[in-house]
Amino acid sequence: MTTHSNAYEETDVDLDLIQDDVLDDEESSSGYDRELTTEGLELEERQALRRVVGMSTELTDISEVEYRKLLLERVLLVGVWTDGSAEDAENSLAELKLLAETAGSEVLDGVIQRRKKPDPATYIGSGKVSDLRNLVAALGADTVIADGELAPAQLRNLEDRLKVKVVDRTALILDIFAQHAKSKEGKAQVELAQLQYMKQRLRGWGGNLSRQAGGRVGAAGGGIGGRGPGETKIETDRRRINTKISKLRRELKELKGTRSTMRQERRRHSIPSVAIAGYTNAGKSSLLNRMTNAGVLVENALFATLDPTTRRTTTSDGRVYTFTDTVGFVRHLPHDIVEAFRSTLEEVADADLLLHVVDGSHPDPIAQINAVREVLSEIGASDVPEIIVINKGDVADPMALAPILHRETGAIVVSAHTGEGIDKLRALVEAALPSPDVAVDLLLPYDRGDLMSRIHSEGAVDQLEHTADGTRLTARVHADLAGDLTPYAVTA
């Protein structure tokens, strides 16, 4: 059984939702608004709330259909196309659809409004809000998701006009993070980001958040013993949020200290680190499992794993190094998320090598690369040596990969699913790792097996010979280990 949620085609919605031959009355009454939003744009580019094909979520399993009818929100997506091509705008809305479905929603339809910049009051323009309200009623949607970050005033105005819940892209991503956080640190980071976002968007119905608790207000305001200093409810809520934010920051500072100690221990032993970063759902966890047999959760969903995972592995000559899987990125990643996850993202900035994983089957992989590098620059990781790893090569179109391989020198195509190209990638990683630079010539007694083990794991052995007096070898090691080996150095 297949259900089609797209009731838009079966309803009598005004044709001006699809054609923009006549400007809305409300917008045409303001020459200033028309100048801001339409000047310099071709008529065909100003199609109001142009539908994007393929936005409707189609469900095939009958049990899933019944479940979603009971529990899932029915959402309508709306975006503002300000620059770039129409394909870029549609790809952005398609990504918003995947985010909404990951959060557990049923997408009914998606529309795009062409403007030079979002309207400061209503995001899509006051006239188009009326059209959107008609579309919401026709589809039976209970939530509208905007493909951008809405200012508090925009959020309030849209909810007042549409009479349904309005969510922006930032709140949607925060909701997904909240569902997928598992560790104590991950949950604290997500809660901190949510509170920072919520603090500026506190709102009550009517005068709910403006009432004071002083005077003879009876039980509603606390009465005797409950009379405050004239503080409004919104001020009380904001104060409590600030208190909770301070507490979470203290907890994260302690957890950051633990993570820093682990990194310092690895640096003390001169263990090279490789960080795996990239767009969400590009296959980072699959690649980590393929390279190290880590056993990390792999799921075809956005932001399936948030908590960083570090695994130890060895090179072909026995040197030890680590792989760290990090949180996935997405275009317009909320600034609050970047700030809250800064201690986690420092794993990338402190790495010796970065594997930048790209989804080769994505319609616009170049945009993925640019979005990831934007976040890397924000966290101070733009100078880390980088290898572009184009994953999902088994299903990617070779013609679509050609522009990436031409632009990104040294890029490699692999498939974490089939294992194609993994051996070549492992060789590239080993060649790019920092090499020990202190040459030593040693005669190690047979009872110093601990030093021999460290030479193999932390350095590189060039020659080795077993003699009657001990093991004679030449090797390259780091400075700290070279100091421990000084008593066994062979003098010329």
C-alpha positions as CSV (number, residue, x, y, z in Angstrom):
1,M,0.0,0.0,0.0
2,T,1.4,3.4,-0.9
3,T,0.1,6.6,0.6
4,H,0.7,9.9,-1.1
5,S,0.7,12.8,1.3
6,N,0.8,15.4,-1.4
7,A,-2.7,16.7,-1.3
8,Y,-1.6,20.0,-2.9
9,E,-2.5,18.8,-6.4
10,E,-6.0,17.9,-5.3
11,T,-6.9,21.2,-3.8
12,D,-8.1,24.5,-5.1
13,V,-5.2,26.7,-4.1
14,D,-4.8,30.1,-5.8
15,L,-2.8,29.9,-9.0
16,D,-0.6,32.8,-7.8
17,L,1.2,30.2,-5.7
18,I,2.7,28.9,-8.9
19,Q,2.7,32.0,-11.2
20,D,3.9,35.4,-10.3
21,D,2.3,37.4,-13.1
22,V,0.6,39.6,-10.7
23,L,2.3,40.9,-7.5
24,D,0.5,40.3,-4.2
25,D,-1.7,43.2,-3.1
26,E,0.2,43.6,0.2
27,E,3.6,43.6,-1.5
28,S,2.6,45.9,-4.3
29,S,1.5,48.5,-1.8
30,S,5.1,48.9,-0.7
31,G,7.4,50.2,-3.4
32,Y,10.2,50.0,-0.9
33,D,9.6,46.2,-0.4
34,R,9.4,45.7,-4.2
35,E,12.7,47.5,-4.7
36,L,14.5,45.3,-2.2
37,T,13.1,42.0,-3.3
38,T,12.5,42.1,-7.1
39,E,14.8,44.7,-8.6
40,G,17.4,43.1,-10.9
41,L,15.6,39.7,-10.9
42,E,14.2,38.2,-14.1
43,L,10.4,37.6,-14.0
44,E,10.8,33.8,-14.4
45,E,13.2,33.9,-11.4
46,R,10.6,35.5,-9.2
47,Q,8.1,32.7,-9.3
48,A,6.4,33.0,-5.9
49,L,6.6,29.8,-3.7
50,R,7.7,27.7,-6.6
51,R,7.1,24.0,-5.8
52,V,10.1,21.7,-5.6
53,V,9.4,18.3,-7.2
54,G,9.9,15.2,-5.0
55,M,9.5,16.8,-1.6
56,S,6.6,14.5,-0.5
57,T,7.5,11.6,1.8
58,E,6.1,8.4,0.4
59,L,5.5,5.5,2.7
60,T,5.1,1.9,1.6
61,D,5.0,-0.2,4.7
62,I,1.4,-0.3,6.1
63,S,2.6,-0.5,9.7
64,E,4.9,2.4,9.2
65,V,2.0,4.4,7.6
66,E,-0.3,3.7,10.6
67,Y,2.5,4.6,13.0
68,R,3.3,7.9,11.3
69,K,-0.3,8.9,11.1
70,L,-0.5,8.7,14.9
71,L,2.9,10.1,15.9
72,L,4.7,12.1,13.2
73,E,4.4,15.7,12.4
74,R,3.1,16.7,9.0
75,V,5.5,19.4,7.8
76,L,5.7,21.9,4.9
77,L,9.1,23.1,3.8
78,V,9.7,26.7,2.7
79,G,13.0,28.2,1.4
80,V,14.2,31.6,0.1
81,W,16.4,31.5,-2.9
82,T,18.7,34.5,-2.7
83,D,21.8,33.6,-4.8
84,G,23.2,30.7,-6.8
85,S,21.3,28.6,-9.3
86,A,17.9,27.1,-9.0
87,E,19.6,23.7,-8.7
88,D,21.5,24.9,-5.6
89,A,18.3,26.1,-4.0
90,E,16.5,22.8,-4.7
91,N,19.5,20.8,-3.4
92,S,19.3,22.9,-0.2
93,L,15.6,22.1,0.2
94,A,16.2,18.4,-0.6
95,E,18.7,18.3,2.3
96,L,16.2,20.0,4.6
97,K,13.7,17.3,3.6
98,L,16.3,14.6,4.7
99,L,16.8,16.5,8.0
100,A,13.1,16.7,8.6
101,E,12.6,13.0,8.0
102,T,15.6,12.2,10.2
103,A,13.9,14.1,13.0
104,G,10.8,11.9,12.5
105,S,8.5,14.1,10.3
106,E,6.3,13.4,7.3
107,V,7.1,15.9,4.6
108,L,4.0,17.0,2.6
109,D,5.5,19.5,0.2
110,G,8.2,22.1,-0.4
111,V,8.2,25.6,-1.9
112,I,10.8,28.2,-2.7
113,Q,10.4,32.0,-2.8
114,R,12.8,34.0,-5.1
115,R,14.1,37.1,-3.3
116,K,17.2,39.2,-3.2
117,K,17.3,38.7,0.5
118,P,14.9,37.3,3.2
119,D,12.2,39.6,4.4
120,P,13.3,41.0,7.8
121,A,9.7,40.7,9.2
122,T,8.3,37.5,7.7
123,Y,11.2,35.8,5.9
124,I,9.3,35.3,2.7
125,G,7.3,38.5,2.5
126,S,4.0,39.5,4.0
127,G,2.0,38.8,0.8
128,K,3.5,35.3,0.4
129,V,2.7,34.5,4.0
130,S,-1.0,34.6,3.0
131,D,-0.4,32.2,0.2
132,L,1.6,30.0,2.5
133,R,-1.3,30.0,5.0
134,N,-3.7,28.8,2.3
135,L,-1.2,26.0,1.4
136,V,-0.9,25.0,5.0
137,A,-4.6,24.7,5.3
138,A,-5.0,22.8,2.1
139,L,-2.3,20.2,3.0
140,G,-3.3,19.8,6.6
141,A,0.2,20.6,7.8
142,D,0.8,21.2,11.5
143,T,4.4,22.5,11.2
144,V,6.3,24.7,8.8
145,I,10.1,24.4,8.6
146,A,12.1,27.3,7.1
147,D,15.4,26.6,5.3
148,G,17.4,29.2,7.2
149,E,17.8,30.6,10.7
150,L,14.9,32.8,11.6
151,A,15.2,35.8,13.8
152,P,12.9,35.9,16.9
153,A,10.7,38.5,15.3
154,Q,10.4,36.4,12.1
155,L,9.5,33.3,14.0
156,R,6.9,35.2,16.0
157,N,5.3,36.9,13.0
158,L,5.1,33.6,11.0
159,E,3.5,31.7,13.9
160,D,1.0,34.5,14.4
161,R,0.0,34.6,10.7
162,L,0.2,30.8,9.9
163,K,-1.4,29.6,13.1
164,V,0.9,26.5,13.2
165,K,4.2,25.8,14.7
166,V,7.2,27.3,12.8
167,V,10.7,25.8,13.1
168,D,13.9,26.9,11.4
169,R,16.8,24.9,10.1
170,T,18.8,25.5,13.3
171,A,16.1,24.2,15.6
172,L,15.7,21.2,13.4
173,I,19.4,20.3,13.5
174,L,19.4,20.8,17.3
175,D,16.4,18.4,17.6
176,I,18.3,15.7,15.6
177,F,21.4,16.2,17.8
178,A,19.2,15.8,20.9
179,Q,17.8,12.5,19.6
180,H,21.2,11.0,18.7
181,A,23.4,12.2,21.6
182,K,24.4,9.2,23.7
183,S,27.4,10.1,26.0
184,K,27.3,12.4,28.9
185,E,29.5,14.9,27.1
186,G,27.4,14.7,23.9
187,K,24.1,15.3,25.8
188,A,25.6,18.3,27.7
189,Q,26.9,19.8,24.5
190,V,23.5,19.5,22.8
191,E,21.7,20.9,25.8
192,L,24.0,23.9,25.9
193,A,23.4,24.6,22.2
194,Q,19.7,24.3,22.7
195,L,19.6,26.7,25.6
196,Q,21.7,29.3,23.9
197,Y,19.4,29.1,20.9
198,M,16.2,29.2,23.1
199,K,17.3,32.1,25.3
200,Q,16.8,34.7,22.6
201,R,13.5,33.1,21.5
202,L,11.5,32.9,24.7
203,R,7.9,33.6,24.0
204,G,4.5,33.2,25.8
205,W,1.0,33.5,24.6
206,G,-0.7,36.8,25.3
207,G,0.7,38.4,28.4
208,N,1.8,35.1,29.9
209,L,5.5,36.1,30.1
210,S,4.9,39.7,31.1
211,R,3.1,39.2,34.4
212,Q,4.7,40.2,37.6
213,A,4.4,38.2,40.8
214,G,4.0,41.1,43.3
215,G,0.9,42.4,45.1
216,R,-2.3,40.5,46.0
217,V,-2.2,38.1,43.2
218,G,-3.4,35.0,45.1
219,A,-2.3,31.5,44.2
220,A,-1.5,32.4,40.6
221,G,1.4,34.6,41.7
222,G,2.3,32.9,44.9
223,G,0.5,35.2,47.4
224,I,2.2,35.5,50.8
225,G,5.8,34.4,50.6
226,G,5.7,34.4,46.8
227,R,5.9,38.1,46.1
228,G,9.0,38.8,44.0
229,P,10.8,42.0,43.2
230,G,8.6,42.7,40.2
231,E,10.4,40.3,38.0
232,T,8.4,39.2,34.9
233,K,8.1,35.5,34.0
234,I,10.2,35.9,30.9
235,E,13.0,37.4,33.0
236,T,12.7,34.6,35.5
237,D,12.9,32.0,32.7
238,R,15.9,33.8,31.1
239,R,17.7,33.9,34.4
240,R,17.1,30.2,35.0
241,I,18.4,29.4,31.5
242,N,21.6,31.5,32.2
243,T,22.1,29.5,35.4
244,K,21.7,26.2,33.6
245,I,24.1,27.4,30.8
246,S,26.8,28.3,33.4
247,K,26.4,24.8,35.0
248,L,26.7,23.0,31.7
249,R,29.8,25.1,30.8
250,R,31.4,24.0,34.1
251,E,30.6,20.4,33.4
252,L,32.0,20.6,29.8
253,K,35.1,22.3,31.1
254,E,35.8,19.3,33.3
255,L,35.1,16.8,30.5
256,K,37.3,18.9,28.2
257,G,40.1,18.4,30.7
258,T,39.7,14.7,30.5
259,R,39.8,14.7,26.7
260,S,42.9,17.0,26.8
261,T,44.7,14.7,29.1
262,M,44.1,11.8,26.7
263,R,45.5,13.8,23.8
264,Q,48.5,14.9,25.9
265,E,49.2,11.3,26.7
266,R,49.2,10.4,23.0
267,R,51.4,13.3,22.2
268,R,53.9,12.4,25.0
269,H,54.3,9.0,23.3
270,S,54.5,10.7,19.9
271,I,51.6,8.7,18.6
272,P,50.4,10.3,15.3
273,S,46.7,10.9,15.0
274,V,44.4,10.9,11.9
275,A,41.0,12.6,12.1
276,I,38.1,11.6,9.9
277,A,35.9,14.6,9.1
278,G,33.3,15.3,6.4
279,Y,29.7,15.9,5.6
280,T,27.1,14.0,7.5
281,N,26.2,10.6,6.1
282,A,29.3,10.6,3.8
283,G,30.4,7.3,5.3
284,K,32.9,8.4,8.0
285,S,31.9,5.7,10.5
286,S,31.9,3.0,7.7
287,L,35.4,4.1,6.7
288,L,36.6,3.9,10.4
289,N,35.2,0.4,10.7
290,R,36.9,-0.6,7.4
291,M,40.3,0.8,8.4
292,T,40.4,-0.4,12.1
293,N,37.5,-2.9,12.7
294,A,36.1,-0.4,15.2
295,G,32.6,-1.7,15.3
296,V,31.1,1.8,15.3
297,L,27.3,2.3,14.6
298,V,26.7,2.7,10.9
299,E,23.3,3.9,9.7
300,N,22.0,5.6,6.6
301,A,20.8,8.7,8.4
302,L,22.0,12.2,9.0
303,F,24.0,12.7,12.2
304,A,23.7,9.0,13.2
305,T,26.8,9.3,15.4
306,L,27.8,12.4,17.4
307,D,30.3,11.1,19.9
308,P,33.9,11.0,18.7
309,T,35.4,7.5,18.6
310,T,39.2,6.9,18.7
311,R,40.8,3.6,17.6
312,R,44.4,2.5,17.6
313,T,45.9,0.8,14.6
314,T,49.4,0.2,13.1
315,T,51.2,0.8,9.9
316,S,52.7,-1.9,7.8
317,D,56.1,-1.5,9.5
318,G,54.5,-1.7,13.0
319,R,54.2,2.0,14.0
320,V,51.2,2.9,16.1
321,Y,48.8,5.7,15.2
322,T,45.1,6.5,15.9
323,F,42.0,7.1,13.9
324,T,39.3,9.5,15.3
325,D,35.8,9.7,13.9
326,T,34.2,13.1,14.5
327,V,30.7,14.6,14.2
328,G,29.4,15.2,10.7
329,F,29.1,18.6,9.2
330,V,26.3,20.2,7.1
331,R,25.9,23.4,5.2
332,H,24.9,26.3,7.5
333,L,25.8,24.3,10.6
334,P,24.4,26.3,13.5
335,H,27.0,28.4,15.3
336,D,25.7,27.3,18.7
337,I,26.5,23.7,17.7
338,V,30.1,24.6,16.6
339,E,30.6,26.4,19.9
340,A,29.1,23.7,22.1
341,F,31.1,20.9,20.3
342,R,34.3,22.9,20.2
343,S,36.1,20.5,22.6
344,T,35.1,17.6,20.4
345,L,36.1,19.3,17.2
346,E,39.5,20.1,18.7
347,E,40.3,16.5,17.9
348,V,40.4,17.6,14.2
349,A,42.5,20.7,14.9
350,D,45.1,18.8,16.8
351,A,45.4,15.9,14.3
352,D,48.5,15.2,12.3
353,L,46.4,14.3,9.2
354,L,42.8,14.9,8.1
355,L,40.8,12.5,6.0
356,H,38.1,14.7,4.4
357,V,35.4,12.2,3.5
358,V,33.0,13.2,0.6
359,D,29.9,11.5,-0.5
360,G,30.6,10.6,-4.2
361,S,26.9,9.8,-4.8
362,H,25.7,13.2,-3.7
363,P,24.2,15.5,-6.3
364,D,26.5,18.4,-5.3
365,P,29.7,17.0,-3.7
366,I,31.7,20.3,-4.4
367,A,29.2,22.1,-2.1
368,Q,29.8,19.5,0.6
369,I,33.5,20.1,0.4
370,N,33.1,23.9,0.7
371,A,30.7,23.5,3.7
372,V,33.1,21.3,5.6
373,R,36.1,23.5,4.9
374,E,34.1,26.5,6.2
375,V,33.6,24.8,9.5
376,L,37.2,23.6,9.6
377,S,38.4,27.2,9.1
378,E,36.1,28.3,12.0
379,I,37.7,25.8,14.4
380,G,41.2,26.5,13.4
381,A,41.8,23.3,11.5
382,S,42.4,24.7,8.0
383,D,46.2,24.1,8.2
384,V,46.0,20.4,9.0
385,P,47.3,18.3,6.1
386,E,44.3,16.9,4.2
387,I,43.5,14.0,2.0
388,I,40.2,14.1,0.1
389,V,38.5,10.7,0.3
390,I,35.6,10.3,-2.2
391,N,33.5,7.5,-0.6
392,K,30.7,5.4,-2.1
393,G,32.7,5.0,-5.3
394,D,30.7,1.8,-6.0
395,V,27.5,3.7,-6.6
396,A,28.9,7.1,-7.7
397,D,28.8,8.3,-11.4
398,P,32.3,8.5,-12.7
399,M,31.4,11.6,-14.8
400,A,30.2,13.3,-11.6
401,L,33.5,12.5,-9.9
402,A,35.7,14.0,-12.7
403,P,35.4,17.6,-11.6
404,I,36.4,16.8,-8.0
405,L,39.4,14.7,-9.1
406,H,40.4,17.6,-11.4
407,R,40.0,20.2,-8.7
408,E,41.4,18.3,-5.7
409,T,44.8,17.0,-6.5
410,G,45.7,13.9,-4.5
411,A,42.0,12.9,-4.0
412,I,41.2,9.2,-3.9
413,V,38.0,7.3,-4.7
414,V,37.1,4.4,-2.3
415,S,34.2,2.4,-1.2
416,A,33.9,1.6,2.5
417,H,31.1,-0.8,1.6
418,T,33.0,-3.0,-0.8
419,G,36.6,-2.3,0.3
420,E,37.6,-0.8,-3.1
421,G,40.6,1.5,-2.8
422,I,41.1,1.0,1.0
423,D,44.6,-0.5,0.6
424,K,45.7,2.4,-1.5
425,L,44.2,4.8,1.0
426,R,46.0,3.1,3.9
427,A,49.3,3.5,2.0
428,L,48.6,7.2,1.4
429,V,47.9,7.7,5.1
430,E,51.1,5.9,6.2
431,A,53.2,7.9,3.8
432,A,51.6,11.2,5.1
433,L,52.1,10.4,8.8
434,P,55.0,12.3,10.5
435,S,58.1,10.2,10.6
436,P,60.6,9.9,13.4
437,D,63.6,12.0,12.6
438,V,66.4,11.0,15.1
439,A,68.7,8.2,13.7
440,V,70.1,5.8,16.3
441,D,72.6,2.9,16.1
442,L,72.1,0.6,19.1
443,L,73.1,-2.6,20.8
444,L,70.2,-3.6,23.0
445,P,70.6,-6.3,25.7
446,Y,68.0,-9.1,25.3
447,D,66.5,-8.2,28.7
448,R,65.4,-4.8,27.4
449,G,62.5,-6.1,25.4
450,D,60.4,-3.0,26.6
451,L,62.7,-0.6,24.7
452,M,62.6,-2.9,21.6
453,S,58.8,-2.9,21.7
454,R,58.8,1.0,21.9
455,I,61.2,1.2,19.0
456,H,58.8,-0.9,16.9
457,S,55.7,0.9,17.9
458,E,56.9,4.5,18.0
459,G,59.8,4.4,15.5
460,A,60.9,2.8,12.3
461,V,63.5,0.0,12.2
462,D,66.0,0.2,9.3
463,Q,68.3,-2.7,10.0
464,L,68.2,-5.4,12.7
465,E,70.6,-8.3,13.6
466,H,70.7,-10.6,16.6
467,T,74.2,-11.1,18.0
468,A,75.7,-12.9,21.0
469,D,75.8,-9.7,23.0
470,G,72.3,-8.4,22.1
471,T,70.3,-7.0,19.3
472,R,72.2,-4.7,17.0
473,L,69.9,-2.3,15.1
474,T,69.7,1.1,13.4
475,A,66.4,2.9,13.6
476,R,64.7,6.3,13.4
477,V,62.9,7.4,16.6
478,H,61.5,10.6,18.2
479,A,63.6,12.7,20.5
480,D,62.1,11.5,23.8
481,L,62.7,7.9,23.0
482,A,66.2,8.7,21.6
483,G,67.1,10.1,25.1
484,D,66.0,6.8,26.8
485,L,68.2,4.8,24.3
486,T,71.4,6.8,24.8
487,P,73.0,4.3,27.2
488,Y,72.8,1.6,24.5
489,A,74.2,3.7,21.6
490,V,77.1,2.2,19.6
491,T,80.1,4.5,19.4
492,A,82.1,4.5,16.2
